[in-house]
Amino acid sequence: MPETPWPAALFEDGPDEMVSGQGEIRAHWRGVVGVIGSLGRPAVAERGQRLTRAMLEEGVASILPGAAGGGAWRLDPVPLPLEPREFEALAEGIAQRARLLDAVLADLYGAQETLAAGLLPAPLVFGSPAFLRAARRGMSAPHRPLLHLYAVDLLRGADGRWAVLQDRTGTASGLGQLLENRRLLGAAMPEAMRTLLPRAITPFFDLWQEALSRLAPRHKPDPAVALLSPGTSDAHWFEHVVLSRELGCALVEPGDLTVRGGALYLKTLVGLQPVDVVLSRLNAAGLDPLDQPDSHAAAGVPGILDAARHGALTLLNAPGAALAEMPALPAFLPALSERLLGEELRLPSLPTHWLRADAAPPPLPPGHAAWAFRPAGDGLAPESWSPAPGTPQAAIALPPLPVAPALEEGKLNPVPLVLRMFAISDGVNWQVLPGGLARHVSPGTRLTGRLPGAGWCKDVWVPADPGEAIIGPAAQSAPPLAIRRTPAAIPSRVADNLFWLGRYVERLDRGARLLRATIARLRRGGLSPRELAELSALTLCLREAALVDDEARVSAGSLTPLAEALMRGARPGLRDLHRRIGGLIEAVRDRLTADMHATFTQTLRAAEEALATPLPDLQDLGRALIPSLRFANAVAGVAAENMVRGGARLFLELGRRMERAQAVAGEVAVALDGPPARIEAGLRLVLELCDSVITYRSRYLGVLQPAPALDLVLADGANPRGLAFQLQAIADALGEVSADPEDPGAAEAERLLAIAEDITPRLLAARDQAQEAALLPPELRQIAQDLATLSDVVSRRYFALLPPARAVGVDMGEAAVIEA
């Protein structure tokens, strides 16, 4: 049944957050109005544009080619202030409401006395998709609440009082966005920050970090905490990255974890590392395929619920906590508060009614604009504006939405909003964050359900009281930490992504260099036989790089077909590499500092924009290659100067060196593949492709011979574009990441290096260097093939964590290689 249009009454005569009923500016808004007035409209508009750019370049809205989702959050430069006394009243109500919902969850997954007493209807609870039967079997402990992180969406009514639109007790989102809002707004509107002095939000996250440690099983000292994310495909991936950094915990995905012996472990390159506390951002129905054998749990962690049940792991929020999000539950909360807490509910919900199938809602209460209807037990479902026949519903009476001034097209206009606030529990007390996220609402935007991955929002400020004490975590004594310099203590998935990021960056660099060399020759016209031979070799290399199709050929009669093939295939091929690189940058975002991420994103975005514009001819295509080359250079520079010589940099570099070594071996083989009489063309080409022309000239002046030229590009360990340099770097990286001094991967790289270094004395000893060089292509292709095999071995050992393939004997004295 299609939804009816939004009721216009929701956007009419809503309470104004800035102006009182007497038409006066509220006291806590005067500082904001004063700052805006002193800046003037053009300056405020410019600050808004600055925020948009900052979010695009640094924060939530970093849109990369291939990045999942790509945020479209927009931050308004005008904050939403809350009067301090109003915040304190809200904080008391939020803390009480969180205690109540935790008590409701404990009862529903425990004795179920509220059901027996008729305070809650059993069909509502057992019919909810959020009711997790597995959670009834010992998922909680006295010192571990079922509810740990709580968010609440609020609307201000016409009477000026706040009421709850919905509770978020499953995977409450928005804290990462809130952190970025505060950081970016502080940089864009420093005048407002200095004038209003909003209460700091960092103590809340310090307390949260301490609470996670205190909730570890058996009060384990120095527990390992992880934030479990669905991955880059999730709309809130950026938030997971921000929170993991702020809380100082590992960011993991389901595939990074395994249960062994009833305990949870993180799979790293150096083995399994125990995990004690998991802050889960997964839907509970997808946590454990052993307890929830359905399609949604396929990507979960087998056995994780059993580990939590037996006290080896703390899961937060506890599985099943989303049950408290049932849209019809608020109708029963006043009575539940009296029964479970012995207290009157301080922070009420919007008027809510549980409607049985086909029941009609009562008349709208005074001061409310419209009924919103939601499935009675499904807290993830958004509202509709007409009831669904035959389905139990929650009918929620909505008032006109409160409005606050926001910068819209250079002008300040009143915009409807929903306020989201947050609280955390350490098992004893609840702490409410002094601020929040105000989400702007427009017709057609959902009010309820999961927080969207994009939108328009405000930062919420609570002006600080100069005499107020800032509550932070108490100082704790701890034994001295052991010094750790393990280079491979990173999750295998992260190493895999970094390895392939390095490979694709190098592939982009090599492809752009091949294209540049080809375009330079095509633009000359009237090519000599030597240049035609070089162009033919370049065409073969471009075909292997999938930058031209198999029909591309070099003909002395006409070079137009090759030029057309370049214009047809180069841009899609490079943009595909941009897309893959962008996705990998997002996947390793938690391993990049803000400066590193900004460098990667801005240079990659410039490379993509250059190729996205119309390119009428080869000259334009050649110019469009420059940003891609600059991006590759930026990655190399950042890796060299900003990354600790540890596991992350090792695998990024390993990927780059592996890709470059294969490319050099393959391209030199193609360049030398011809009669000895034409060896000079091949030598000139390999020197150009390996950026070694100037070095060769400085060493040997104008004399070109096979032995010195191939020594420079194949055997000289000091040439960063040469084969020997790559092989030595591969051997060093594999030797460093492995605890085995006789690592077979490092030994294989050393073997290939010895082959490359043996080329120079062979050429020097040959009677005819050109003939000897003409014999090298098969050997170089074998090196490239051996490198591909070595890459597979690395992937199997470090990323898939599988044992190596073994040769075993079979009947009749034969042997076969099987997978161990």
DAQUI-V816550 format. One record per residue. RES is the residue in three letters. SS is DSSP state (hx for helix, st for strand, lp for the rest). BURIAL is 1 if it has 16 or more other C-alpha atoms within 10 Angstrom, else 0. D_LAST is the distance of its C-alpha to the last C-alpha in Angstrom with 2 decimals. Layout:
RES|SS|BURIAL|D_LAST / RES|SS|BURIAL|D_LAST
This chain:
MET|lp|0|55.56 / PRO|lp|0|56.14 / GLU|lp|0|57.09 / THR|lp|0|60.67 / PRO|lp|0|61.42 / TRP|lp|1|61.43 / PRO|lp|0|64.67 / ALA|hx|0|66.82 / ALA|hx|0|68.30 / LEU|hx|1|65.14 / PHE|hx|1|66.14 / GLU|lp|0|69.85 / ASP|lp|0|71.71 / GLY|lp|1|68.63 / PRO|lp|1|69.36 / ASP|st|1|69.53 / GLU|lp|1|67.50 / MET|lp|1|69.78 / VAL|st|0|73.25 / SER|lp|0|74.90 / GLY|lp|0|76.95 / GLN|lp|0|80.06 / GLY|lp|0|78.73 / GLU|lp|0|78.06 / ILE|st|0|74.91 / ARG|lp|1|73.09 / ALA|hx|0|73.26 / HIS|hx|1|69.55 / TRP|hx|1|69.47 / ARG|hx|0|72.32 / GLY|hx|1|70.22 / VAL|hx|1|67.85 / VAL|hx|1|70.85 / GLY|hx|0|72.47 / VAL|hx|1|69.49 / ILE|hx|1|69.16 / GLY|hx|0|72.91 / SER|hx|0|72.98 / LEU|hx|0|70.17 / GLY|lp|0|71.65 / ARG|hx|0|70.05 / PRO|hx|0|68.88 / ALA|hx|0|67.18 / VAL|hx|1|65.43 / ALA|hx|1|64.26 / GLU|hx|0|62.93 / ARG|hx|1|61.03 / GLY|hx|1|59.48 / GLN|hx|1|58.34 / ARG|hx|1|57.00 / LEU|hx|1|54.94 / THR|hx|1|53.55 / ARG|hx|0|52.53 / ALA|hx|1|51.03 / MET|hx|1|48.92 / LEU|hx|1|47.78 / GLU|hx|1|46.98 / GLU|lp|1|45.82 / GLY|lp|1|45.22 / VAL|lp|1|44.29 / ALA|lp|1|45.34 / SER|lp|1|43.22 / ILE|lp|1|42.54 / LEU|lp|1|39.98 / PRO|lp|1|38.81 / GLY|lp|1|35.77 / ALA|lp|1|36.27 / ALA|lp|1|35.78 / GLY|lp|1|39.14 / GLY|lp|1|41.15 / GLY|lp|1|43.72 / ALA|lp|1|47.32 / TRP|lp|1|48.86 / ARG|st|1|52.32 / LEU|st|1|54.13 / ASP|lp|1|57.88 / PRO|lp|1|59.79 / VAL|lp|1|62.13 / PRO|lp|1|60.65 / LEU|st|1|61.51 / PRO|st|1|63.29 / LEU|st|1|63.53 / GLU|lp|1|66.60 / PRO|hx|1|65.53 / ARG|hx|0|67.30 / GLU|hx|0|65.78 / PHE|hx|1|62.30 / GLU|hx|0|62.96 / ALA|hx|0|64.07 / LEU|hx|1|60.99 / ALA|hx|1|58.74 / GLU|hx|1|60.36 / GLY|hx|1|59.92 / ILE|hx|1|56.27 / ALA|hx|1|55.44 / GLN|hx|1|57.25 / ARG|hx|1|55.58 / ALA|hx|1|52.11 / ARG|hx|1|53.05 / LEU|hx|1|54.28 / LEU|hx|1|51.18 / ASP|hx|1|49.00 / ALA|hx|1|51.30 / VAL|hx|1|51.12 / LEU|hx|1|47.31 / ALA|hx|1|47.38 / ASP|hx|1|49.77 / LEU|hx|1|48.04 / TYR|lp|1|44.70 / GLY|lp|0|46.62 / ALA|lp|0|49.92 / GLN|lp|0|50.93 / GLU|hx|0|54.57 / THR|hx|1|55.47 / LEU|hx|0|54.50 / ALA|hx|0|56.49 / ALA|lp|0|59.48 / GLY|lp|0|59.40 / LEU|lp|0|58.93 / LEU|lp|1|55.99 / PRO|lp|0|55.60 / ALA|hx|0|52.57 / PRO|hx|0|51.95 / LEU|hx|1|51.62 / VAL|hx|1|48.98 / PHE|hx|0|46.89 / GLY|lp|0|47.22 / SER|lp|1|45.83 / PRO|lp|1|42.37 / ALA|lp|1|41.97 / PHE|lp|1|42.40 / LEU|lp|1|39.04 / ARG|hx|0|39.16 / ALA|hx|1|36.11 / ALA|hx|1|38.22 / ARG|hx|1|40.68 / ARG|lp|0|38.36 / GLY|lp|0|39.04 / MET|lp|1|37.99 / SER|lp|1|40.89 / ALA|st|0|42.32 / PRO|lp|0|45.86 / HIS|lp|0|45.03 / ARG|st|1|42.76 / PRO|lp|1|44.57 / LEU|lp|1|43.15 / LEU|lp|1|44.75 / HIS|lp|1|44.10 / LEU|st|1|44.66 / TYR|st|1|47.49 / ALA|st|1|49.10 / VAL|st|1|52.27 / ASP|st|1|53.97 / LEU|st|1|57.74 / LEU|st|1|60.80 / ARG|st|1|64.33 / GLY|lp|1|66.94 / ALA|lp|1|70.48 / ASP|lp|0|71.68 / GLY|lp|0|69.68 / ARG|lp|0|67.25 / TRP|st|1|63.48 / ALA|st|1|61.64 / VAL|st|1|57.97 / LEU|st|1|56.62 / GLN|st|1|53.13 / ASP|st|1|50.93 / ARG|st|1|47.36 / THR|lp|1|45.33 / GLY|lp|1|41.83 / THR|lp|1|40.51 / ALA|lp|1|43.80 / SER|lp|1|43.61 / GLY|lp|1|46.00 / LEU|hx|1|45.76 / GLY|hx|1|43.91 / GLN|hx|1|46.53 / LEU|hx|1|49.23 / LEU|hx|1|48.01 / GLU|hx|1|48.00 / ASN|hx|1|51.39 / ARG|hx|1|52.94 / ARG|hx|0|51.56 / LEU|hx|1|52.59 / LEU|hx|1|55.92 / GLY|hx|0|56.83 / ALA|hx|0|56.39 / ALA|hx|1|58.23 / MET|lp|1|61.04 / PRO|hx|0|61.75 / GLU|hx|1|65.39 / ALA|hx|1|64.47 / MET|hx|1|62.12 / ARG|hx|0|64.91 / THR|hx|0|67.52 / LEU|hx|1|65.75 / LEU|lp|1|63.55 / PRO|st|1|60.93 / ARG|lp|1|59.22 / ALA|lp|1|55.97 / ILE|lp|1|52.77 / THR|hx|0|50.55 / PRO|hx|1|51.65 / PHE|hx|1|50.22 / PHE|hx|1|46.75 / ASP|hx|1|47.20 / LEU|hx|1|48.08 / TRP|hx|1|45.13 / GLN|hx|1|42.73 / GLU|hx|1|44.38 / ALA|hx|1|44.25 / LEU|hx|1|40.48 / SER|hx|1|40.15 / ARG|hx|1|42.71 / LEU|lp|1|40.88 / ALA|lp|1|37.70 / PRO|hx|1|36.77 / ARG|hx|0|38.87 / HIS|hx|0|40.56 / LYS|lp|0|37.73 / PRO|lp|0|39.02 / ASP|lp|0|37.43 / PRO|lp|1|35.14 / ALA|lp|1|32.43 / VAL|st|1|33.63 / ALA|st|1|31.82 / LEU|st|1|33.25 / LEU|st|1|31.01 / SER|st|1|31.68 / PRO|lp|1|30.65 / GLY|lp|1|30.20 / THR|lp|1|32.16 / SER|lp|0|32.99 / ASP|lp|1|35.17 / ALA|lp|1|38.87 / HIS|lp|1|39.12 / TRP|hx|1|36.24 / PHE|hx|1|38.83 / GLU|hx|1|40.26 / HIS|hx|1|36.94 / VAL|hx|1|36.66 / VAL|hx|1|40.25 / LEU|hx|1|39.96 / SER|hx|1|36.81 / ARG|hx|1|38.70 / GLU|hx|1|41.91 / LEU|hx|1|40.34 / GLY|lp|0|38.13 / CYS|lp|1|34.95 / ALA|st|1|31.48 / LEU|st|1|31.15 / VAL|st|1|27.93 / GLU|st|1|26.59 / PRO|hx|1|24.83 / GLY|hx|1|21.39 / ASP|hx|1|22.04 / LEU|st|1|22.39 / THR|st|1|20.48 / VAL|st|1|21.97 / ARG|st|0|20.74 / GLY|lp|0|23.03 / GLY|lp|1|25.76 / ALA|st|1|26.06 / LEU|st|1|25.32 / TYR|st|1|23.36 / LEU|st|1|23.13 / LYS|st|1|19.84 / THR|st|1|20.81 / LEU|lp|1|19.42 / VAL|lp|1|20.24 / GLY|st|0|18.75 / LEU|st|1|20.35 / GLN|st|1|24.15 / PRO|st|1|26.36 / VAL|lp|1|28.57 / ASP|lp|1|31.86 / VAL|st|1|33.89 / VAL|st|1|32.94 / LEU|st|1|35.68 / SER|st|1|34.39 / ARG|lp|1|35.53 / LEU|lp|1|33.62 / ASN|lp|1|35.54 / ALA|hx|1|35.13 / ALA|hx|1|34.19 / GLY|hx|1|31.02 / LEU|lp|1|29.89 / ASP|lp|1|27.75 / PRO|lp|1|26.29 / LEU|lp|1|26.19 / ASP|lp|1|29.95 / GLN|lp|1|30.89 / PRO|lp|0|28.93 / ASP|lp|0|30.52 / SER|hx|0|29.72 / HIS|hx|0|31.08 / ALA|hx|1|28.60 / ALA|lp|1|25.46 / ALA|lp|0|25.14 / GLY|lp|1|25.96 / VAL|lp|1|24.21 / PRO|lp|1|23.13 / GLY|lp|1|24.99 / ILE|hx|1|27.28 / LEU|hx|1|30.42 / ASP|hx|1|29.53 / ALA|hx|1|29.12 / ALA|hx|1|32.54 / ARG|hx|1|34.12 / HIS|lp|1|33.27 / GLY|lp|1|34.72 / ALA|lp|1|31.64 / LEU|lp|1|32.19 / THR|st|1|35.26 / LEU|st|1|35.03 / LEU|st|1|37.96 / ASN|lp|1|39.66 / ALA|lp|1|38.72 / PRO|lp|1|37.08 / GLY|lp|1|39.98 / ALA|hx|1|42.45 / ALA|hx|1|43.02 / LEU|hx|1|45.08 / ALA|hx|1|48.00 / GLU|hx|1|48.06 / MET|lp|1|49.54 / PRO|lp|1|52.42 / ALA|lp|1|54.77 / LEU|lp|1|54.17 / PRO|hx|1|56.84 / ALA|hx|1|59.49 / PHE|hx|0|58.90 / LEU|hx|1|58.30 / PRO|hx|1|61.96 / ALA|hx|1|62.15 / LEU|hx|1|58.70 / SER|hx|1|59.75 / GLU|hx|0|62.84 / ARG|hx|0|60.86 / LEU|hx|1|57.78 / LEU|lp|0|59.30 / GLY|lp|0|63.00 / GLU|lp|0|63.63 / GLU|lp|0|64.95 / LEU|lp|1|62.45 / ARG|lp|1|63.39 / LEU|lp|1|61.42 / PRO|lp|1|62.01 / SER|st|1|60.05 / LEU|lp|1|61.63 / PRO|lp|1|63.43 / THR|st|1|60.73 / HIS|st|1|61.16 / TRP|st|1|58.75 / LEU|st|1|59.69 / ARG|lp|1|58.80 / ALA|lp|0|58.07 / ASP|lp|0|61.01 / ALA|lp|0|62.95 / ALA|lp|0|64.99 / PRO|lp|1|65.04 / PRO|lp|0|68.26 / PRO|lp|0|70.61 / LEU|lp|0|69.30 / PRO|lp|0|70.36 / PRO|lp|0|72.93 / GLY|lp|0|71.57 / HIS|lp|1|68.39 / ALA|lp|1|67.75 / ALA|st|1|65.25 / TRP|st|1|62.86 / ALA|st|1|59.14 / PHE|st|1|57.00 / ARG|st|1|53.39 / PRO|st|1|51.30 / ALA|lp|1|52.33 / GLY|lp|1|48.88 / ASP|lp|1|46.74 / GLY|lp|1|47.01 / LEU|lp|1|44.93 / ALA|lp|1|47.27 / PRO|lp|1|50.04 / GLU|lp|1|53.66 / SER|st|1|55.62 / TRP|lp|1|59.37 / SER|lp|1|60.06 / PRO|lp|1|58.79 / ALA|lp|1|56.18 / PRO|lp|0|57.91 / GLY|lp|0|56.46 / THR|lp|0|54.16 / PRO|lp|1|54.81 / GLN|st|1|55.60 / ALA|st|1|56.44 / ALA|st|1|59.61 / ILE|st|1|59.99 / ALA|st|1|63.37 / LEU|st|1|62.93 / PRO|lp|1|65.72 / PRO|lp|1|66.45 / LEU|lp|1|63.75 / PRO|lp|1|64.83 / VAL|st|1|65.26 / ALA|st|1|65.07 / PRO|st|1|65.98 / ALA|st|1|63.23 / LEU|st|1|63.30 / GLU|st|0|63.21 / GLU|lp|0|64.12 / GLY|lp|0|65.94 / LYS|st|0|67.94 / LEU|st|1|67.63 / ASN|st|0|67.41 / PRO|st|1|66.87 / VAL|st|1|63.34 / PRO|st|1|62.14 / LEU|st|1|59.34 / VAL|st|1|57.13 / LEU|st|1|56.50 / ARG|st|1|53.14 / MET|st|1|53.08 / PHE|st|1|50.40 / ALA|st|1|50.17 / ILE|st|1|47.62 / SER|st|1|47.73 / ASP|lp|1|46.71 / GLY|lp|1|47.12 / VAL|lp|0|50.83 / ASN|lp|0|52.51 / TRP|st|1|52.16 / GLN|st|1|52.62 / VAL|st|1|53.69 / LEU|lp|1|52.99 / PRO|lp|1|56.37 / GLY|st|1|55.92 / GLY|st|1|53.90 / LEU|st|1|52.98 / ALA|st|1|55.75 / ARG|st|1|54.45 / HIS|st|1|56.97 / VAL|lp|1|57.40 / SER|lp|0|58.77 / PRO|lp|0|59.56 / GLY|lp|0|56.42 / THR|lp|0|54.26 / ARG|lp|1|52.75 / LEU|lp|1|54.08 / THR|lp|1|51.51 / GLY|lp|1|47.84 / ARG|lp|1|45.06 / LEU|lp|1|46.27 / PRO|lp|1|45.96 / GLY|lp|1|43.76 / ALA|lp|1|46.89 / GLY|lp|1|50.61 / TRP|st|1|53.70 / CYS|st|1|54.26 / LYS|st|1|56.40 / ASP|st|1|55.75 / VAL|st|1|57.63 / TRP|st|1|59.61 / VAL|st|1|61.33 / PRO|st|1|64.06 / ALA|lp|1|63.81 / ASP|lp|0|66.55 / PRO|lp|0|67.53 / GLY|lp|0|68.13 / GLU|lp|0|64.90 / ALA|lp|0|62.33 / ILE|lp|0|58.81 / ILE|lp|0|56.42 / GLY|lp|0|53.15 / PRO|lp|0|50.67 / ALA|lp|0|52.14 / ALA|lp|0|51.27 / GLN|lp|0|48.71 / SER|lp|0|48.08 / ALA|lp|0|44.53 / PRO|lp|0|43.15 / PRO|lp|0|42.36 / LEU|lp|0|38.99 / ALA|lp|0|36.60 / ILE|lp|0|36.22 / ARG|lp|0|32.89 / ARG|lp|0|31.88 / THR|lp|0|28.13 / PRO|lp|1|27.31 / ALA|lp|1|24.04 / ALA|lp|1|25.30 / ILE|lp|1|25.11 / PRO|st|1|23.08 / SER|hx|1|20.01 / ARG|hx|1|21.79 / VAL|hx|1|24.82 / ALA|hx|1|23.05 / ASP|hx|1|21.52 / ASN|hx|1|25.04 / LEU|hx|1|26.71 / PHE|hx|1|24.41 / TRP|hx|1|25.26 / LEU|hx|1|28.84 / GLY|hx|1|29.13 / ARG|hx|1|27.75 / TYR|hx|1|30.08 / VAL|hx|1|33.04 / GLU|hx|1|32.59 / ARG|hx|1|32.23 / LEU|hx|1|35.50 / ASP|hx|1|37.17 / ARG|hx|1|36.25 / GLY|hx|1|37.31 / ALA|hx|1|40.61 / ARG|hx|1|41.30 / LEU|hx|1|40.72 / LEU|hx|1|43.00 / ARG|hx|1|45.61 / ALA|hx|1|45.75 / THR|hx|1|46.05 / ILE|hx|1|48.74 / ALA|hx|0|50.71 / ARG|hx|0|51.01 / LEU|hx|1|51.83 / ARG|lp|0|54.64 / ARG|lp|0|56.29 / GLY|lp|0|57.34 / GLY|lp|0|58.63 / LEU|lp|0|55.48 / SER|lp|0|55.68 / PRO|hx|0|53.43 / ARG|hx|0|51.37 / GLU|hx|1|50.91 / LEU|hx|1|50.03 / ALA|hx|1|47.30 / GLU|hx|1|45.97 / LEU|hx|1|46.17 / SER|hx|1|44.27 / ALA|hx|1|41.40 / LEU|hx|1|41.46 / THR|hx|1|41.34 / LEU|hx|1|38.17 / CYS|hx|1|36.56 / LEU|hx|1|37.81 / ARG|hx|1|36.37 / GLU|hx|0|32.89 / ALA|lp|1|33.43 / ALA|lp|1|34.48 / LEU|lp|1|37.92 / VAL|lp|1|39.85 / ASP|lp|1|39.26 / ASP|lp|0|38.60 / GLU|lp|0|42.34 / ALA|lp|1|43.34 / ARG|lp|1|45.08 / VAL|lp|1|47.51 / SER|lp|0|50.82 / ALA|lp|0|53.82 / GLY|lp|0|56.05 / SER|lp|0|54.83 / LEU|lp|1|52.35 / THR|hx|0|52.94 / PRO|hx|0|49.89 / LEU|hx|1|47.57 / ALA|hx|1|49.47 / GLU|hx|0|49.19 / ALA|hx|1|45.43 / LEU|hx|1|45.16 / MET|hx|1|47.29 / ARG|hx|0|45.32 / GLY|hx|1|41.72 / ALA|hx|1|41.73 / ARG|hx|1|42.72 / PRO|hx|1|40.23 / GLY|hx|1|37.38 / LEU|hx|1|38.36 / ARG|hx|1|39.04 / ASP|hx|0|35.59 / LEU|hx|1|34.25 / HIS|hx|1|36.73 / ARG|hx|1|35.46 / ARG|hx|1|31.82 / ILE|hx|1|32.93 / GLY|hx|1|35.22 / GLY|hx|1|32.54 / LEU|hx|1|30.32 / ILE|hx|1|33.38 / GLU|hx|1|33.98 / ALA|hx|1|30.39 / VAL|lp|1|30.80 / ARG|hx|1|34.46 / ASP|hx|1|34.14 / ARG|hx|1|33.03 / LEU|lp|1|36.13 / THR|lp|0|39.61 / ALA|hx|0|42.49 / ASP|hx|0|43.67 / MET|hx|1|40.28 / HIS|hx|1|39.85 / ALA|hx|1|43.42 / THR|hx|1|42.90 / PHE|hx|1|39.82 / THR|hx|1|41.42 / GLN|hx|1|44.84 / THR|hx|1|43.76 / LEU|hx|1|41.24 / ARG|hx|1|43.90 / ALA|hx|1|46.37 / ALA|hx|1|44.00 / GLU|hx|1|43.53 / GLU|hx|0|47.27 / ALA|hx|1|48.07 / LEU|hx|1|46.04 / ALA|hx|0|47.23 / THR|lp|0|50.85 / PRO|lp|0|52.38 / LEU|lp|1|51.86 / PRO|lp|0|54.56 / ASP|lp|0|53.85 / LEU|hx|1|51.69 / GLN|hx|0|53.63 / ASP|hx|0|52.76 / LEU|hx|1|49.08 / GLY|hx|1|49.14 / ARG|hx|0|50.67 / ALA|hx|1|48.16 / LEU|lp|1|45.31 / ILE|hx|1|46.72 / PRO|hx|1|45.55 / SER|hx|1|41.93 / LEU|hx|1|42.15 / ARG|hx|1|43.80 / PHE|hx|1|41.05 / ALA|hx|1|38.39 / ASN|hx|1|40.66 / ALA|hx|1|41.13 / VAL|hx|1|37.41 / ALA|hx|1|37.20 / GLY|hx|0|40.28 / VAL|hx|1|39.20 / ALA|hx|1|35.83 / ALA|hx|0|37.76 / GLU|hx|0|40.55 / ASN|hx|0|39.52 / MET|lp|1|35.92 / VAL|lp|0|35.15 / ARG|lp|0|32.92 / GLY|lp|1|30.01 / GLY|hx|1|26.77 / ALA|hx|1|28.50 / ARG|hx|1|30.29 / LEU|hx|1|27.43 / PHE|hx|1|25.22 / LEU|hx|1|28.26 / GLU|hx|1|29.17 / LEU|hx|1|25.68 / GLY|hx|1|25.72 / ARG|hx|1|29.23 / ARG|hx|1|28.62 / MET|hx|1|25.52 / GLU|hx|1|27.54 / ARG|hx|1|30.65 / ALA|hx|1|29.06 / GLN|hx|1|27.68 / ALA|hx|1|31.08 / VAL|hx|1|33.10 / ALA|hx|1|31.22 / GLY|hx|1|31.49 / GLU|hx|1|35.10 / VAL|hx|1|36.33 / ALA|hx|1|34.83 / VAL|hx|1|36.77 / ALA|hx|1|39.91 / LEU|hx|1|39.95 / ASP|lp|1|39.22 / GLY|lp|1|42.73 / PRO|lp|0|45.44 / PRO|hx|1|46.23 / ALA|hx|0|49.69 / ARG|hx|1|48.34 / ILE|hx|1|46.06 / GLU|hx|1|48.35 / ALA|hx|1|47.56 / GLY|hx|1|43.84 / LEU|hx|1|44.46 / ARG|hx|1|46.69 / LEU|hx|1|44.16 / VAL|hx|1|41.25 / LEU|hx|1|43.61 / GLU|hx|0|44.59 / LEU|hx|1|41.12 / CYS|lp|1|40.05 / ASP|lp|1|43.25 / SER|lp|1|44.34 / VAL|hx|1|47.70 / ILE|hx|0|49.87 / THR|hx|0|47.99 / TYR|hx|1|48.25 / ARG|hx|0|51.96 / SER|hx|0|52.66 / ARG|hx|0|51.07 / TYR|hx|0|52.26 / LEU|lp|0|55.12 / GLY|lp|0|55.38 / VAL|lp|0|53.91 / LEU|lp|0|50.62 / GLN|lp|0|48.57 / PRO|hx|1|44.91 / ALA|hx|1|44.06 / PRO|hx|1|45.27 / ALA|hx|1|44.11 / LEU|hx|1|40.52 / ASP|hx|1|40.45 / LEU|hx|1|41.27 / VAL|hx|1|38.61 / LEU|hx|1|35.79 / ALA|hx|1|36.30 / ASP|lp|1|38.48 / GLY|lp|1|36.50 / ALA|lp|0|39.46 / ASN|lp|1|39.31 / PRO|lp|1|37.42 / ARG|lp|1|37.27 / GLY|lp|1|36.01 / LEU|hx|1|32.63 / ALA|hx|1|32.68 / PHE|hx|1|33.43 / GLN|hx|1|30.38 / LEU|hx|1|28.02 / GLN|hx|1|29.56 / ALA|hx|1|29.29 / ILE|hx|1|25.56 / ALA|hx|1|25.04 / ASP|hx|1|27.29 / ALA|hx|1|25.65 / LEU|hx|1|22.09 / GLY|hx|1|23.60 / GLU|hx|1|25.53 / VAL|hx|1|22.90 / SER|lp|1|20.46 / ALA|lp|0|21.50 / ASP|lp|0|19.99 / PRO|lp|0|22.89 / GLU|lp|0|20.68 / ASP|lp|0|18.42 / PRO|hx|1|16.65 / GLY|hx|1|17.75 / ALA|hx|1|21.28 / ALA|hx|0|21.23 / GLU|hx|1|20.37 / ALA|hx|1|23.23 / GLU|hx|1|25.50 / ARG|hx|0|24.82 / LEU|hx|1|25.80 / LEU|hx|1|28.77 / ALA|hx|0|29.95 / ILE|hx|1|29.94 / ALA|hx|1|32.02 / GLU|hx|1|34.38 / ASP|hx|0|34.97 / ILE|hx|1|36.40 / THR|hx|1|39.73 / PRO|hx|0|40.75 / ARG|hx|0|39.88 / LEU|hx|1|42.11 / LEU|hx|0|44.86 / ALA|hx|0|44.82 / ALA|lp|0|45.00 / ARG|lp|0|48.38 / ASP|lp|0|47.87 / GLN|hx|1|45.69 / ALA|hx|1|45.73 / GLN|hx|1|44.38 / GLU|hx|1|41.64 / ALA|hx|1|40.69 / ALA|hx|1|40.57 / LEU|lp|1|37.76 / LEU|lp|1|35.49 / PRO|hx|1|34.22 / PRO|hx|0|31.39 / GLU|hx|0|30.22 / LEU|hx|1|30.47 / ARG|hx|1|28.57 / GLN|hx|1|25.75 / ILE|hx|1|25.82 / ALA|hx|1|25.66 / GLN|hx|0|22.67 / ASP|hx|1|20.87 / LEU|hx|1|21.80 / ALA|hx|1|20.32 / THR|hx|0|16.96 / LEU|hx|1|17.45 / SER|hx|1|18.33 / ASP|hx|0|15.07 / VAL|hx|1|13.26 / VAL|hx|1|15.80 / SER|hx|1|15.37 / ARG|hx|0|11.64 / ARG|hx|0|12.27 / TYR|hx|1|15.71 / PHE|hx|1|16.30 / ALA|lp|0|13.33 / LEU|lp|0|12.18 / LEU|lp|0|8.43 / PRO|lp|0|6.49 / PRO|lp|0|6.78 / ALA|lp|0|5.47 / ARG|st|0|6.02 / ALA|st|0|8.79 / VAL|st|0|9.39 / GLY|st|0|12.88 / VAL|lp|0|14.31 / ASP|hx|0|17.92 / MET|hx|0|20.87 / GLY|hx|0|19.49 / GLU|lp|0|17.48 / ALA|st|0|14.07 / ALA|st|0|11.66 / VAL|st|0|8.95 / ILE|st|0|6.15 / GLU|lp|0|3.80 / ALA|lp|0|0.00
